Amino acid sequence: MNIFVSNLSYAINDDDLRQAFEEYGEVSSAKVITDKFTGRSRGFGFVEMSDENGQKAIEELNGASFDKKVISVAVARPREERPERSRNSFDRNTRGRGNYNDNRY
């Protein structure tokens, strides 16, 4: 079972997350998601564990206080496909003048 954990303190790391869930059974993996540029926690993570132990962990930890923050814990949903963003962020309606809603030209 893949478990989504949100509203994590930025001080929480992978080991902290693993230890919190190990109270409910064996944890296959625990990962706090970090920003790829700064390396800082994004405030959420994922834990993998057996279905039986995972369900008990979700019931017990959802809404619990963890490092002075109330966390949300739920079954992770598959990531939704997003349309690929264009590498060119140029707004074609501005014709190169900037994006200031300036219609003087």
Secondary structure, DSSP 8 states (H G I E B T S, - for coil): -EEEEES--TT--HHHHHHHHHTTS-EEEEEEEE-TTT--EEEEEEEEE-HHHHHHHHHHHTT-EETTEE-EEEE-----------S----GGGTTS-SS-----
